[in-house]
Amino acid sequence: MGTTKRRASVRTRTRAPESHEAAAQAEGTNAPTGAEPLPVIFLVSADASVVRALESDLSRRFASDSRIVSAIGVVEGLERIRALSGTPDPVALMIADQRMPGLTGVEFLERAHALHPQAKRILLMERDYTTANPIIPAMMHGQIDYHLAKPWAPELGLYPAVTEFLASWASAHSEGFSLFRLVAPENSRRAHEIRDLFTRFPMPYTFHTADSHEGTALLDEIGQTGCEVPVAVRHDGRVLVGPTDVDLVEAIGGETSPGAEVYDVTIIGAGPAGLSASVYGASEGLETLVVERHVSGGQAGASSRIRNVPGFTWGISGHDLAYRACEQAWLFGAKMIFAQEVSSLLPVGDGSIVIRLGDEHEVVSRSVVLATGVSWRRLGIPKLESLIGAGVFYGAAGTEARAMRGKHVTIVGGGNSAGQAAAHLAKHAATVTLLVRGDSLSTGMSDYLITELRRTPNVFVKLGVDLVDGEGEEQLETIVIRHRARGKVECIPSDGLFVMIGAEPRTDWLGDAVARDDRGYILTGSDLPADGAWPLDRDPMLFETSLPGVFAAGDVRHGSVKRVTTAMGEGATAIQLVHQYLDLA
């Protein structure tokens, strides 16, 4: 994970920046012949001096790879933002002053966003840290993405925000550099799994169906004409036919083998709890190994935006959070191996624990932290299960969002993950329908998400319904729901179904090694049964399992609070308990 950096910057281009006057003359015109479309940064304020200052600051940093268009006042601003809809240069970022006669900045951005739904929105306003500040309801309603206080310091406020937003826009819209080109038959379940791996790592890639012009040409070029399994071509020409996850991780530069060392602590799972434990373990001098069955992030890695993580004012995507934590742990010296299942734990006479991997490798560790998290609960509907990867997905809203552009999408679930997926997919899909078994969203979803969904015009919520079936031969076409109160059955056209109906632990592989509750969650500390399951004369530590030296942290632990930051806190705490255990050993 740490060996390959993500490339998401805007490519440098050669068109010159435009002054306010030049932008006015170019309004509504096409780019010069042969020029590549540029992302537009749009500015509007009723104060000409504010516009000039923003133009000057932004031009110094961004004029070479973006087109800066400005307007003075609401009337001119609305005319220009409408005119930009007819140009080849897409609007990537809009900055509006809150204090303008006729419309507030929030109201202007709301109208402009209807014309340019992919653009990020920055509200410019006077410094005001009271609860009456309009930023607070604007954030709760999903009307803005960032705010900039006047007067601003370019290096501290303006440039970091604009750089991040333009990089995010470029990552989503620009072809740019691709580490891999992936070709696969349409509706290939394995191709979906590979795309999910690339997205979570994250690795820039392009995808072509095998029967497309681009896909056929690439297969012919590498001598794989008519290949019926996914083919990945690395940027240097290396060809992977029907690659396993191990093949892909190694091609990316990651590790898949643990080596022969004896580790102080082995962390099983690289979700929020496991990554936090790995950062603290490695930074505090422990020989640390992390083993992950897929790639880092866990269930949280599928979230398009998590807004309640302290320190990330306007939110962060799950895979970005995981990527940063993974890089951090690696830089501290943690050894991280991916695409490896753990099949068993076995204590040995000297107090160490042998960890057997799915490929028969064995790891010896003085302590273990179980942080395997939870997995999406399965539907168990045969027809829909047969269409996984062909319109039916568990999680993976970030992976498939661009493929859902202009289509009708359905999400099953009433929790925060489902709400985040709905808000994210609504930026691409024609419609998003959220199916909720209960009679209210408020029982499982945060208020800010409920408010945002209510204000998103192409999101529709159906309460009190069960998903009972689906239809489609090679691709999902229709889902069937039943209204719980009336028993009425309804068919809904759907191009994509994203299932987020709760989660369950994947702990069957543990067997009798550690005590679990009747749902499979791992018992720790005072929750351990008082029937002789604990073998030592001391009390078990807080997160210690029934096997001394093995700890559990995060969602897999019985009684845990199912929140990202709580899992991260438990991961850090588990390492302190590991230190205490090793001191006793």
Buried (B, 14 or more C-beta within 10 A) or exposed (E): BBEBEBBBBBEEBEBEBBBBEEBBEBBEEEBEEEEEBBBBBBBBBBBEEBBBBBBEBBBEBBBBBBBBBBBBBBEBBBBBBBBBEEBEBBBBBBBBBBBBEEBBBBBBBBBBBEBBEBBBBBBBBEEEEEEEBBBEEBBBBBBBBBBBBBEBEBEEBBBEBBBBBBBBBBBBBBEBEBBBBBBBBEBBBBBBBBBBBBBBBBBBBBBBBBEEEEBBEBBEEBEBEEBEBBBBBBEEEEBBEEBEBBBBBBBBEBBBEBEEEEBBBBBBBBBBBBBBBBBBBBBBEBBBBBBBBBBBBBBBBBBBBBBEBEEBEBBBBBBBBBBEBBBBBBEBBBBBBBBBBBBBBEBEEEBBBEBBBEEEBEBBBBBBBBBBBBBBBEBEBEBBEEBBBBBBBBBBBBBBBEBBEEBBBBBBBBBBBBBBBBBBBBBBBEBBBBBBBEEEBEEBBBEBBBBBBEBBEBBBBBBBBEBBBBBBEEEBBBBBBBBBEEEEEEEBBBBBBBBBBBBEBBBEBBEEBBBBBEEBBBBBBEBBEEEEBBEEEEEBBBBBBBBBBBBBBBBBBBEBEBBBBBBBBBBBBBBBBBBEBBEEE
